Amino acid sequence: MTRAEHLQWAKERALRYVEDGELHSAVASILSDLRKHPDTELAGQAMGGVGLYEAARGTRESVRKFIEGFQ
């Protein structure tokens, strides 16, 4: 799987949690999935704190932007 394919898959999985209102699970999902591919694993590690902050804010929009912001 290419980096782009993996990233899209990870985003889609995480965004399902956002839609269900499970913001902490959404952040955990994207961070976990990013660590599963060698070309995205550092991004997952580096952004963990930001993701937890966004989940704690408690808005779907902030978590959605966090997830969609991965390039």
Backbone atoms as SQL, in Angstrom:
CREATE TABLE atoms (id INTEGER PRIMARY KEY, chain TEXT, resi INTEGER, resn TEXT, atom TEXT, x REAL, y REAL, z REAL);
INSERT INTO atoms VALUES
  (1, 'A', 1, 'MET', 'N', 0.849, -1.170, 0.000),
  (2, 'A', 1, 'MET', 'CA', 0.000, 0.000, 0.000),
  (3, 'A', 1, 'MET', 'C', 0.897, 1.236, 0.000),
  (4, 'A', 2, 'THR', 'N', 0.582, 2.193, -0.859),
  (5, 'A', 2, 'THR', 'CA', 1.371, 3.409, -0.915),
  (6, 'A', 2, 'THR', 'C', 1.089, 4.288, 0.302),
  (7, 'A', 3, 'ARG', 'N', 1.931, 5.278, 0.491),
  (8, 'A', 3, 'ARG', 'CA', 1.735, 6.219, 1.579),
  (9, 'A', 3, 'ARG', 'C', 0.378, 6.910, 1.444),
  (10, 'A', 4, 'ALA', 'N', 0.071, 7.376, 0.251),
  (11, 'A', 4, 'ALA', 'CA', -1.192, 8.088, 0.015),
  (12, 'A', 4, 'ALA', 'C', -2.401, 7.193, 0.294),
  (13, 'A', 5, 'GLU', 'N', -2.336, 5.948, -0.141),
  (14, 'A', 5, 'GLU', 'CA', -3.440, 5.007, 0.110),
  (15, 'A', 5, 'GLU', 'C', -3.601, 4.749, 1.605),
  (16, 'A', 6, 'HIS', 'N', -2.489, 4.553, 2.275),
  (17, 'A', 6, 'HIS', 'CA', -2.540, 4.297, 3.712),
  (18, 'A', 6, 'HIS', 'C', -3.107, 5.501, 4.452),
  (19, 'A', 7, 'LEU', 'N', -2.662, 6.677, 4.095),
  (20, 'A', 7, 'LEU', 'CA', -3.132, 7.889, 4.752),
  (21, 'A', 7, 'LEU', 'C', -4.635, 8.069, 4.540),
  (22, 'A', 8, 'GLN', 'N', -5.111, 7.844, 3.336),
  (23, 'A', 8, 'GLN', 'CA', -6.543, 7.964, 3.062),
  (24, 'A', 8, 'GLN', 'C', -7.335, 6.952, 3.885),
  (25, 'A', 9, 'TRP', 'N', -6.856, 5.723, 3.958),
  (26, 'A', 9, 'TRP', 'CA', -7.515, 4.675, 4.744),
  (27, 'A', 9, 'TRP', 'C', -7.580, 5.077, 6.214),
  (28, 'A', 10, 'ALA', 'N', -6.463, 5.581, 6.742),
  (29, 'A', 10, 'ALA', 'CA', -6.410, 5.975, 8.150),
  (30, 'A', 10, 'ALA', 'C', -7.377, 7.123, 8.433),
  (31, 'A', 11, 'LYS', 'N', -7.423, 8.097, 7.543),
  (32, 'A', 11, 'LYS', 'CA', -8.336, 9.224, 7.716),
  (33, 'A', 11, 'LYS', 'C', -9.791, 8.770, 7.700),
  (34, 'A', 12, 'GLU', 'N', -10.131, 7.914, 6.762),
  (35, 'A', 12, 'GLU', 'CA', -11.513, 7.439, 6.661),
  (36, 'A', 12, 'GLU', 'C', -11.941, 6.699, 7.926),
  (37, 'A', 13, 'ARG', 'N', -11.063, 5.864, 8.435),
  (38, 'A', 13, 'ARG', 'CA', -11.384, 5.144, 9.673),
  (39, 'A', 13, 'ARG', 'C', -11.596, 6.111, 10.838),
  (40, 'A', 14, 'ALA', 'N', -10.713, 7.070, 10.978),
  (41, 'A', 14, 'ALA', 'CA', -10.805, 8.021, 12.081),
  (42, 'A', 14, 'ALA', 'C', -12.039, 8.909, 11.955),
  (43, 'A', 15, 'LEU', 'N', -12.351, 9.318, 10.750),
  (44, 'A', 15, 'LEU', 'CA', -13.509, 10.199, 10.552),
  (45, 'A', 15, 'LEU', 'C', -14.829, 9.508, 10.870),
  (46, 'A', 16, 'ARG', 'N', -14.874, 8.194, 10.758),
  (47, 'A', 16, 'ARG', 'CA', -16.084, 7.463, 11.185),
  (48, 'A', 16, 'ARG', 'C', -16.318, 7.652, 12.678),
  (49, 'A', 17, 'TYR', 'N', -15.255, 7.654, 13.449),
  (50, 'A', 17, 'TYR', 'CA', -15.389, 7.905, 14.885),
  (51, 'A', 17, 'TYR', 'C', -15.870, 9.332, 15.147),
  (52, 'A', 18, 'VAL', 'N', -15.373, 10.272, 14.372),
  (53, 'A', 18, 'VAL', 'CA', -15.819, 11.658, 14.533),
  (54, 'A', 18, 'VAL', 'C', -17.319, 11.739, 14.301),
  (55, 'A', 19, 'GLU', 'N', -17.782, 11.104, 13.246),
  (56, 'A', 19, 'GLU', 'CA', -19.215, 11.133, 12.933),
  (57, 'A', 19, 'GLU', 'C', -20.052, 10.553, 14.068),
  (58, 'A', 20, 'ASP', 'N', -19.511, 9.584, 14.772),
  (59, 'A', 20, 'ASP', 'CA', -20.216, 8.964, 15.903),
  (60, 'A', 20, 'ASP', 'C', -20.037, 9.754, 17.203),
  (61, 'A', 21, 'GLY', 'N', -19.274, 10.845, 17.139),
  (62, 'A', 21, 'GLY', 'CA', -19.048, 11.660, 18.328),
  (63, 'A', 21, 'GLY', 'C', -18.005, 11.108, 19.273),
  (64, 'A', 22, 'GLU', 'N', -17.241, 10.125, 18.838),
  (65, 'A', 22, 'GLU', 'CA', -16.210, 9.500, 19.663),
  (66, 'A', 22, 'GLU', 'C', -14.856, 10.148, 19.338),
  (67, 'A', 23, 'LEU', 'N', -14.669, 11.340, 19.857),
  (68, 'A', 23, 'LEU', 'CA', -13.520, 12.150, 19.460),
  (69, 'A', 23, 'LEU', 'C', -12.188, 11.586, 19.935),
  (70, 'A', 24, 'HIS', 'N', -12.130, 11.093, 21.156),
  (71, 'A', 24, 'HIS', 'CA', -10.874, 10.494, 21.636),
  (72, 'A', 24, 'HIS', 'C', -10.531, 9.246, 20.822),
  (73, 'A', 25, 'SER', 'N', -11.536, 8.467, 20.467),
  (74, 'A', 25, 'SER', 'CA', -11.296, 7.274, 19.645),
  (75, 'A', 25, 'SER', 'C', -10.833, 7.662, 18.249),
  (76, 'A', 26, 'ALA', 'N', -11.353, 8.762, 17.733),
  (77, 'A', 26, 'ALA', 'CA', -10.936, 9.231, 16.407),
  (78, 'A', 26, 'ALA', 'C', -9.454, 9.578, 16.409),
  (79, 'A', 27, 'VAL', 'N', -9.026, 10.296, 17.424),
  (80, 'A', 27, 'VAL', 'CA', -7.610, 10.679, 17.526),
  (81, 'A', 27, 'VAL', 'C', -6.746, 9.443, 17.743),
  (82, 'A', 28, 'ALA', 'N', -7.176, 8.568, 18.623),
  (83, 'A', 28, 'ALA', 'CA', -6.413, 7.332, 18.861),
  (84, 'A', 28, 'ALA', 'C', -6.294, 6.518, 17.584),
  (85, 'A', 29, 'SER', 'N', -7.366, 6.462, 16.815),
  (86, 'A', 29, 'SER', 'CA', -7.376, 5.701, 15.572),
  (87, 'A', 29, 'SER', 'C', -6.372, 6.254, 14.564),
  (88, 'A', 30, 'ILE', 'N', -6.426, 7.564, 14.313),
  (89, 'A', 30, 'ILE', 'CA', -5.513, 8.130, 13.312),
  (90, 'A', 30, 'ILE', 'C', -4.059, 7.989, 13.758),
  (91, 'A', 31, 'LEU', 'N', -3.795, 8.233, 15.020),
  (92, 'A', 31, 'LEU', 'CA', -2.409, 8.133, 15.496),
  (93, 'A', 31, 'LEU', 'C', -1.901, 6.697, 15.437),
  (94, 'A', 32, 'SER', 'N', -2.748, 5.763, 15.818),
  (95, 'A', 32, 'SER', 'CA', -2.365, 4.352, 15.756),
  (96, 'A', 32, 'SER', 'C', -2.127, 3.907, 14.315),
  (97, 'A', 33, 'ASP', 'N', -3.045, 4.271, 13.437),
  (98, 'A', 33, 'ASP', 'CA', -2.919, 3.844, 12.042),
  (99, 'A', 33, 'ASP', 'C', -1.720, 4.480, 11.353),
  (100, 'A', 34, 'LEU', 'N', -1.416, 5.718, 11.687),
  (101, 'A', 34, 'LEU', 'CA', -0.246, 6.350, 11.078),
  (102, 'A', 34, 'LEU', 'C', 1.032, 5.625, 11.460),
  (103, 'A', 35, 'ARG', 'N', 1.071, 5.069, 12.640),
  (104, 'A', 35, 'ARG', 'CA', 2.279, 4.346, 13.090),
  (105, 'A', 35, 'ARG', 'C', 2.452, 3.002, 12.385),
  (106, 'A', 36, 'LYS', 'N', 1.449, 2.573, 11.638),
  (107, 'A', 36, 'LYS', 'CA', 1.494, 1.261, 10.978),
  (108, 'A', 36, 'LYS', 'C', 2.150, 1.287, 9.599),
  (109, 'A', 37, 'HIS', 'N', 2.540, 2.452, 9.130),
  (110, 'A', 37, 'HIS', 'CA', 3.173, 2.548, 7.812),
  (111, 'A', 37, 'HIS', 'C', 4.499, 3.289, 7.977),
  (112, 'A', 38, 'PRO', 'N', 5.561, 2.785, 7.387),
  (113, 'A', 38, 'PRO', 'CA', 6.875, 3.413, 7.601),
  (114, 'A', 38, 'PRO', 'C', 6.962, 4.864, 7.119),
  (115, 'A', 39, 'ASP', 'N', 6.144, 5.232, 6.152),
  (116, 'A', 39, 'ASP', 'CA', 6.203, 6.601, 5.634),
  (117, 'A', 39, 'ASP', 'C', 5.302, 7.589, 6.378),
  (118, 'A', 40, 'THR', 'N', 4.544, 7.103, 7.365),
  (119, 'A', 40, 'THR', 'CA', 3.689, 8.005, 8.140),
  (120, 'A', 40, 'THR', 'C', 3.913, 7.878, 9.641),
  (121, 'A', 41, 'GLU', 'N', 4.738, 6.939, 10.045),
  (122, 'A', 41, 'GLU', 'CA', 4.863, 6.667, 11.481),
  (123, 'A', 41, 'GLU', 'C', 5.401, 7.848, 12.282),
  (124, 'A', 42, 'LEU', 'N', 6.300, 8.623, 11.725),
  (125, 'A', 42, 'LEU', 'CA', 6.836, 9.768, 12.467),
  (126, 'A', 42, 'LEU', 'C', 5.783, 10.859, 12.653),
  (127, 'A', 43, 'ALA', 'N', 4.921, 11.035, 11.682),
  (128, 'A', 43, 'ALA', 'CA', 3.849, 12.032, 11.807),
  (129, 'A', 43, 'ALA', 'C', 2.924, 11.666, 12.958),
  (130, 'A', 44, 'GLY', 'N', 2.610, 10.391, 13.084),
  (131, 'A', 44, 'GLY', 'CA', 1.761, 9.941, 14.182),
  (132, 'A', 44, 'GLY', 'C', 2.393, 10.182, 15.535),
  (133, 'A', 45, 'GLN', 'N', 3.669, 9.957, 15.616),
  (134, 'A', 45, 'GLN', 'CA', 4.376, 10.163, 16.885),
  (135, 'A', 45, 'GLN', 'C', 4.474, 11.645, 17.223),
  (136, 'A', 46, 'ALA', 'N', 4.771, 12.452, 16.230),
  (137, 'A', 46, 'ALA', 'CA', 4.999, 13.874, 16.468),
  (138, 'A', 46, 'ALA', 'C', 3.724, 14.632, 16.822),
  (139, 'A', 47, 'MET', 'N', 2.584, 14.162, 16.355),
  (140, 'A', 47, 'MET', 'CA', 1.346, 14.925, 16.505),
  (141, 'A', 47, 'MET', 'C', 0.427, 14.417, 17.613),
  (142, 'A', 48, 'GLY', 'N', 0.883, 13.469, 18.395),
  (143, 'A', 48, 'GLY', 'CA', 0.047, 12.893, 19.444),
  (144, 'A', 48, 'GLY', 'C', -0.494, 13.920, 20.422),
  (145, 'A', 49, 'GLY', 'N', 0.351, 14.805, 20.889),
  (146, 'A', 49, 'GLY', 'CA', -0.076, 15.813, 21.858),
  (147, 'A', 49, 'GLY', 'C', -1.111, 16.759, 21.292),
  (148, 'A', 50, 'VAL', 'N', -0.929, 17.149, 20.045),
  (149, 'A', 50, 'VAL', 'CA', -1.886, 18.045, 19.402),
  (150, 'A', 50, 'VAL', 'C', -3.241, 17.354, 19.267),
  (151, 'A', 51, 'GLY', 'N', -3.213, 16.101, 18.879),
  (152, 'A', 51, 'GLY', 'CA', -4.458, 15.353, 18.733),
  (153, 'A', 51, 'GLY', 'C', -5.208, 15.223, 20.041),
  (154, 'A', 52, 'LEU', 'N', -4.496, 14.941, 21.097),
  (155, 'A', 52, 'LEU', 'CA', -5.145, 14.827, 22.403),
  (156, 'A', 52, 'LEU', 'C', -5.736, 16.160, 22.840),
  (157, 'A', 53, 'TYR', 'N', -5.041, 17.239, 22.531),
  (158, 'A', 53, 'TYR', 'CA', -5.557, 18.566, 22.849),
  (159, 'A', 53, 'TYR', 'C', -6.864, 18.820, 22.095),
  (160, 'A', 54, 'GLU', 'N', -6.890, 18.495, 20.816),
  (161, 'A', 54, 'GLU', 'CA', -8.093, 18.715, 20.017),
  (162, 'A', 54, 'GLU', 'C', -9.260, 17.867, 20.529),
  (163, 'A', 55, 'ALA', 'N', -8.986, 16.641, 20.891),
  (164, 'A', 55, 'ALA', 'CA', -10.046, 15.782, 21.425),
  (165, 'A', 55, 'ALA', 'C', -10.579, 16.332, 22.737),
  (166, 'A', 56, 'ALA', 'N', -9.685, 16.872, 23.558),
  (167, 'A', 56, 'ALA', 'CA', -10.102, 17.429, 24.849),
  (168, 'A', 56, 'ALA', 'C', -10.953, 18.684, 24.671),
  (169, 'A', 57, 'ARG', 'N', -10.719, 19.413, 23.600),
  (170, 'A', 57, 'ARG', 'CA', -11.542, 20.602, 23.316),
  (171, 'A', 57, 'ARG', 'C', -12.989, 20.199, 23.099),
  (172, 'A', 58, 'GLY', 'N', -13.164, 18.992, 22.585),
  (173, 'A', 58, 'GLY', 'CA', -14.505, 18.441, 22.488),
  (174, 'A', 58, 'GLY', 'C', -15.351, 18.898, 21.319),
  (175, 'A', 59, 'THR', 'N', -14.722, 19.380, 20.256),
  (176, 'A', 59, 'THR', 'CA', -15.534, 19.744, 19.102),
  (177, 'A', 59, 'THR', 'C', -15.216, 18.827, 17.933),
  (178, 'A', 60, 'ARG', 'N', -16.258, 18.393, 17.283),
  (179, 'A', 60, 'ARG', 'CA', -16.065, 17.527, 16.113),
  (180, 'A', 60, 'ARG', 'C', -15.250, 18.237, 15.044),
  (181, 'A', 61, 'GLU', 'N', -15.535, 19.515, 14.867),
  (182, 'A', 61, 'GLU', 'CA', -14.851, 20.263, 13.819),
  (183, 'A', 61, 'GLU', 'C', -13.343, 20.339, 14.063),
  (184, 'A', 62, 'SER', 'N', -12.920, 20.561, 15.294),
  (185, 'A', 62, 'SER', 'CA', -11.485, 20.655, 15.564),
  (186, 'A', 62, 'SER', 'C', -10.792, 19.308, 15.347),
  (187, 'A', 63, 'VAL', 'N', -11.447, 18.231, 15.730),
  (188, 'A', 63, 'VAL', 'CA', -10.858, 16.898, 15.519),
  (189, 'A', 63, 'VAL', 'C', -10.856, 16.551, 14.038),
  (190, 'A', 64, 'ARG', 'N', -11.935, 16.896, 13.339),
  (191, 'A', 64, 'ARG', 'CA', -11.987, 16.652, 11.883),
  (192, 'A', 64, 'ARG', 'C', -10.847, 17.388, 11.183),
  (193, 'A', 65, 'LYS', 'N', -10.628, 18.650, 11.532),
  (194, 'A', 65, 'LYS', 'CA', -9.544, 19.420, 10.922),
  (195, 'A', 65, 'LYS', 'C', -8.187, 18.815, 11.231),
  (196, 'A', 66, 'PHE', 'N', -8.017, 18.347, 12.468),
  (197, 'A', 66, 'PHE', 'CA', -6.770, 17.688, 12.856),
  (198, 'A', 66, 'PHE', 'C', -6.515, 16.477, 11.961),
  (199, 'A', 67, 'ILE', 'N', -7.516, 15.641, 11.799),
  (200, 'A', 67, 'ILE', 'CA', -7.375, 14.420, 11.004),
  (201, 'A', 67, 'ILE', 'C', -7.147, 14.751, 9.537),
  (202, 'A', 68, 'GLU', 'N', -7.949, 15.649, 9.003),
  (203, 'A', 68, 'GLU', 'CA', -7.833, 15.982, 7.586),
  (204, 'A', 68, 'GLU', 'C', -6.561, 16.753, 7.275),
  (205, 'A', 69, 'GLY', 'N', -5.908, 17.299, 8.285),
  (206, 'A', 69, 'GLY', 'CA', -4.692, 18.063, 8.088),
  (207, 'A', 69, 'GLY', 'C', -3.465, 17.245, 7.751),
  (208, 'A', 70, 'PHE', 'N', -3.522, 15.935, 7.964),
  (209, 'A', 70, 'PHE', 'CA', -2.369, 15.109, 7.621),
  (210, 'A', 70, 'PHE', 'C', -2.236, 15.021, 6.109),
  (211, 'A', 71, 'GLN', 'N', -1.031, 15.279, 5.640),
  (212, 'A', 71, 'GLN', 'CA', -0.766, 15.267, 4.190),
  (213, 'A', 71, 'GLN', 'C', 0.202, 14.186, 3.825);
